[in-house]
Amino acid sequence: MKFLIIAQNLKVSGASEGIVSRSFLAKLRTQFPDAIIDVLYLKNHVSEDQLDLLPVDNIDTHVLNLKAPFVIKWLNRISWRFFHISLYDRFVHQSYSAYISKIDYEQYNYIFIRSSGLDHETLLAARNLPILKKAIINFHDPYPYFWYQGSHHKLSGVELFRLKLMFQVVQQAKVCMSTSQLMSNDLEFLYGSRKKFYTLPHQFSSSVFNLTDVVSVRKQEKKLAISYHGSIQSGRDIDGLLSAYVAIINNNEKLKSETEFVLRLGGGDIKFLIEKYSNCANIIILPTLNFSNSAFEQANYSNITIILENGPYSSSILVGKAPFLASLNKAVFCVSPQRSELRNIISNPKYIATMGNVEEIKEKLENLMLECMVNYEPVYSFGNYFSDINFQIRLKQIINS
């Protein structure tokens, strides 16, 4: 049996897509130990990716130069404004397509096309290529960006043109899948319900990472530590969560003296948060870490980890950090909109509070803090959702469809 995986991001740190794509390869090898697994890795900048850790047979890596010629940049202004067509998009897709079109795809039993970022270049680059009729394409986020929760994009003519192009990709692909059930439902509707979207959740496997770099780790200083590592963009409500935490410790001297909230923040208005909570010694806002340091810090110096879903009203995506946090067997506290993927995964409501409802966040977070002060048993907030068995069942449904 032969697999081909076309990937955009296999980095060991940074965007979560690299972490989950590497983990997908590890889980695929676990399920098919004797299969041949080849990878076509198309990335847009030079990076150190520790590809030797990946359990695959061959990796063909190319670094694409996506700097468009001047004439394309100049003509793009005209085509964008008058015809609602992005010539730069076309240039990028052709850059990826130049490599995908050369694949001898007939030799493979299964082909997965994975993308990274918000533009889904590898999927769109396969449009009208014969390989697409044999490919399983993966959406990790909604496309176009207008449909991404927390986006401020307008529904422009260019966005509708992009929707039309992706509609063609969906129709030509053998199988479509996404990483969350809500997103699969939404994409089925968005693209006319003409093709079923399967769901294969993000995965995490420590086997494809070298986690020995721990030089930047901050050690826990109080009995109970809460941590959030990640972005505060796309409608994620960190301010409401911090306001609730401040209210908790101001009304409970024990929790004030024995707890701390450590944040490793990227994106958003971090300066505002630092200034607003500068008088609260329990809140420590620090720069982000590479994945090795971040993983070690959360695994060893945190009792409650935080997930902020996109908002404010809906979040159909599955955050990439969820399977990693699930692997820690620690309490996970989610701040989520009323309609969210995690509400369908986490059965116990004590682990989820409603975004924007500071009173609910305060009540549930305080109860969880008090519980974790005395309970040191492993916590399985996600049940078996990210288990190897669930992965096996869903993967077989997809490849046998």
N, C-alpha and C positions, 0 to 999 in steps of 0.2 A: 504494500500500500504506500502511495506517495502523496505527500501534502506539499502545497506551496502556500506560503504566507507572504503577502505583500504588505509591508509595514512602513509607516512614516516616522515613528518615534520608538526607539528602543533604548532611550537614555536611562541611566541609573538614578537620575535625580532631576528635579525641576517639575515639569508638567506631569500630572498623574497618568497620562496615557502611556508614557514610557514604562512606568512601573507595572501597569495592568497588561500591556502588550507583552512584556517580558514574562510575566506570570502566566499569561495565556499559553505561551510556548512551553513553559514548564509543565502546566497541567495537561497540555496536549500530548507531550512526551509520556507522561504518567499513564494516560489512557491508551496510548499506542506505542509501547516500548520498542517494537520491532519495525515500526514504520520509518520511511525516509521522509525527513522534514527539511525542506529547502526554504530559504528566506530571501526575498528581494527587498533590500532595505534602501529606501529612497528618502534622503534627508536634505534639508536646505542649508545646513551649515556644518562646519567641522565640529565634532564633539568626541569625547572619550567615552565609549559606551560599554567597555568590558564585554565585548561580544563573545569572548572565549568562555564565559560562564553559561551561555545559552545552550541547552541540550538539543542542538539541531545538527544536521549533517553538512549543510553548506549555507553560507551567507554571502550574497553578492551585494556589495555596498556601493552606493553612488551618492556623491554630494552634488546637488543641483544648484546651478547659478540662476537665481530667479530675478536678477536685475534686468529689467526689460530694456531693449534698445530705445534710444531717444524717440525714434519715429513712432514706436508703439505708444509711448507715454503721451506724445503730442496728439496722435489720432484718437487715443482713448478718451480725451476730454470731449471730443466731438461725438464719438459713438455713444458715450455715457449719457450725454445731455440730450441728444436728438433721437437716438435709436434705442436707448435703454439697454445697451449691450456693452459689456466690459471686455475690451480687447486685451486688457492685462490679464483678466481671468483666463481668456483663451490661450494667451502666451504661457501662463503657468501650467495649464492643463496639458498643453502640447509638450512642455518640458518633461512632465512625468510620463506622458503617453509614449514618448520616444523610447523609454526603457521597457514599459509594460508591453508594448506592441511586439517586441523582439522575443518574448517568452514562448518557448515550445510548450504551450499549455496542454496539449493533448496527452502528454506523458503523465499527467497528474490525475489522481482520483478525485482529490478535493482541493479547491483553491479558495483561500480566505483573503479578502482585501480589507485591510484595516486602515483607518485614517487618524489624523491627529489635528488638534486645533479646531477652529470653527469653520474652516473652508472646505474640508472633505476633498482635498485635491486628488487623492488617489482614486476615489470613487468616480469623480467626474472625468478623470483622465482615461478611465476605461470605457467611457461612453462610445458606442458604435464599434468597439473592438470585439472580435469573436470570443476572446477570453471571458468576456462578461457573461456570456450565456452559460458558462460553467462555474461561475464564481458565486461565493457566499459573501455578501457585502455587509459590513458592520457600521452602524451609526452609533457613535458614542455621545453625540449631541444632536439636537434638532438642526435641520437645515432647510432654508436659509436662516441667517442670523436673526432675522425679524422674529422667528418663532422660538428663539432661545429665551428662557425665562430670565428676567433681569435685564434683557437687552433694551436699549433705547433707540434702536434702528427704526426708521420709518418704513412703511410698506411702499417702497419706491418701485418704479418700473424695472430697475435693475434687479431688485430682489425678486420680482415676479418672473423675470427672465431666468434667474438662477433656479427658481422653483420649477420652471418648465424643463430646464436641462436635467435636473435631478429626477424629475418624473420619468424622463426617458431612461435614465440609469436604472431606476427601480423596475421599470417594465422589462428591460433587457436582462437584468440579473437573474441567475438561477434561483437564489434564495436571498431574502433580506432578513436582517436581524438587528436588534438594538440591545443596549445593556440594561434597560428597565422596561417593565411591563407597561407602565403609563406611556412611555415614549413610543413603544411599539403600537399601542392603541392610537395614539395621536398621529403617528406617521401613516398608519393604515388609512385613517380618515383624510389626512392632508393630501395624500397621493391617490385618493379616489377609491380606496378599499379594493383595488384590483389585485393586490398581492398580499398574502399574509406576512406579517412581520413576527418572527420568532424572538424570544428573549433569552439571552445568555449573559448573566450578570458578570460584572468585573470580578477578577480573581486576584489573589495574592499568593506568591510563593517565595519564601526567603531564600530558596536554593539558587536563584539567579541574581543574587546581590552579594557583594562583599561589604559586610556591615561592620568592618573592623575600625573604621574611622570614627572615633568618639572624642576627639580632642576639644570640640566646642560645646560639649554637653554641659548643661547647668544642672547641678545636683539638687534634689529636693531639700527644702529647708524647714518645711512644716510637716505636721503629721499627715495632713491630707492635701494633695495637690490636684488642682483642676488644670487641664491644658487644652489649648486650641492652637493647632499649627495649620496655617492655610491663608487663603485669600479672603478679603472682606468686600469683594466686588459682587456684581450681579444680584443685588438685592439681598445679600446676606446680612442679617440683623445682629451685629455684634454689640451695638450700643445698648439695645434693650436687654441683652443678656448680662452685660456688665452692670447696668443700672440695677437689675434684679439682685446680682451678687452683692453689690454695695449695700442694698437695703437689708439683705440677709445678715451680713456681718455687723451692721450697725445695730441690729436688734438682738444679736446673740454673741455675747462676749467670748464664749468658748470657741465658736466657729471663727471669730475674728482672730483669736490668738493661735489657733491650731490649723488654719487653712491658708492656702495661697492660690492665686489664679495666674498661671504663666501663659503668655500669648506670644507666639511666633508668627508675626503678621506680614503678609505681602499684599500689595495692591490697596486701593482705597485711601481714605484720608487718615493715615496712621498718626500724623502729627496732631490732628484734632483729638484723637483718643488719648494720646500721651498727655496732652495739656489738660483735658477734661478730668482724667483720673490720676493726675500727678499727686494729689493729696491722699490717695489711698495706697498705703504701703503694701497691702495684700495683693495688689494688681501689678504684675511685672510684665511690661511689654518689651520684647526683644526682637532683633532681626531674625529672619528665616535662616534655616540650616539646610545643608545638603541632606539627602534622604538617610544616609547612614547615621549621622548624628541625630536627626529628628526621630528616626525609628527607635534608637537606643534610649533617647530621653523620654519618649512616651511610654516605652515598654517598662522602663525601670524607675522612672521618677514621676509617675503620674498615677493617680487613683481613679480619676474620672476624665475621660476624653470627650471632647465636644465636636459635634458635627453641625455646621450651619448649612441648611439647604438654601437654594436660590429662592427668591421671593419677588414681591410680597404675597402673591395670591396663589401661585401654583409652582410646582417643581416636578417636572416629569423625568428629570435625569437622575441617575444613580451616581452619587459622588464617588470619585475614584478611590478615596481614602477608606471607604466603608469596609472592604474586605481586609485591609491591613489592620484596622482597629478591631475588627471581629476576631482576628487571629491572636490578639493580646488577651482576650478573655477578661477584659475589664469593663466596668460600667461605662456605657456610652450615653451621653445626653444630647438629644437632637432638638434644635430650634427649627421648626418646619412650618410651612404654610398649611392651610387646611387641606389642600389637595397636593399630596406629595408621595413619591415612591417609597420613602422610608416608612410612612404610616401603613403601607401595605406589607411591609416586611417585619417590622418590630411589633410583636403582638401585645407586649406589656405597655400600657399607656404611660407608666411612670417614667419611661425613658424619652418621651417626646412631649414638648410644650409648643404652644401655638405662637408663631412669629407675630410680634407686635403686642402680645398680651403679657405685659410685664408681671402682672399679678400671678398669672398661671405659671410663668417661668419661675418666679420667685418661690412659689409654693412647692412645685415639683423638684426644683433644684435643691432647695433646703432639705426636703425629705430624703433625697438621694445622698446628699452630703452627710446627713446624720446616720443614714444606713451604712455608708461606706466607712464611717469612722470606727465602726465596731465589727463590720463583716468583711473578712479578708478572703472569703471563698471566691473561686472563679465565677465570672458572670458571663452568660451567653445571651447578650442582648439581641442577637440576630438569629437565634436558634441554629438550625443547620442549613441556612440559606446559602452560605458560601462553602459548603462542604464539598468534598470530592464526589460524593454520591450524587448530589444535586447537579453538579457540573456534568457528570457522566450522562445522566438522564437527559438533560437539556441538549447536550452536544449531539447525542445520538438522534434525537428528534430532528435536529437541524440537518445533519449530514445525510439522514435517510429520507428527508422530505422530497 
